[in-house]
Amino acid sequence: MGVQKNTTMSTREEANAPRHYLLLTFAIVIGMVGVYLRFAGDARGWNIASNIILVIGIIVALKAVFTIMK
């Protein structure tokens, strides 16, 4: 019984680690930059760059979320 409680507490502590939330914050900032660049100009290069940056932000955010859920 005591081992299971200890494992549960360490899992919660791991899920609540500040590094996960720093990674999420970083991903949100990357996504916001991508959205801002999408509206900054109507050139084809800006659209491609903004889409790439936005996809990178989404990938980083999903990585952080799945790491927290693990």
N, C-alpha and C positions, 0 to 999 in steps of 0.2 A: 504494500500500500504506500509506504513512504517513498519508494523509488518513483512511482507514477506521479505523485505530487511534485517531486523535485523535477521530473522531466517536463511536467506541465508548466511549472514556473520558468524553467530555462527557455522553453518554447515561447512563452509570452514575452520574456525579456528580449529574446532574439527578434521577435516581431516588432517590438517597440524600440528597437535600437535607433538612435538618432541618424545614423548613416543612411538608413532607408528613406527617411523623410527629407534629408538633404538631397538625396538623389532624385526624389520626386519633385522637390522645389527646383532643382536644376533642369529637370525635364520640362516643367511648366514654363520656365523662363525661355528655354529653347523653342518651345511651341509658340510662345507669344512673339518671339522674334520672327519666326516663320510667318505668322499671321500678319504682323506689322509689315513685313516685306511684301506680302501679297498685295497690300493696299498702297504701298509706297510708289509703285510705278506700274505702267501698263506694258512695259517692254517684255519681250519673250524671255530674256535672260533673268529678269527679276522673278518672273513666274516660276521658272525652273528652279532657281536657287531657293525660293520660298517654299516650294513643294518638297525639295530635298531636306531642308532644315526642319520642316514640319514633320516629315516622316521620321527623321532622326529623333526628334522630341517624343514622338509617339512610341518608338521602339524603346527608348530609355525609360519612359514612364511604365510601359508594360513590364519591362524587366524588373523595375522596382516593385511593382504591385505583385508580380508572381513570386518574387523573393520574400515579400512580407507574408504571402499566403502559404508559402512552403513551411 
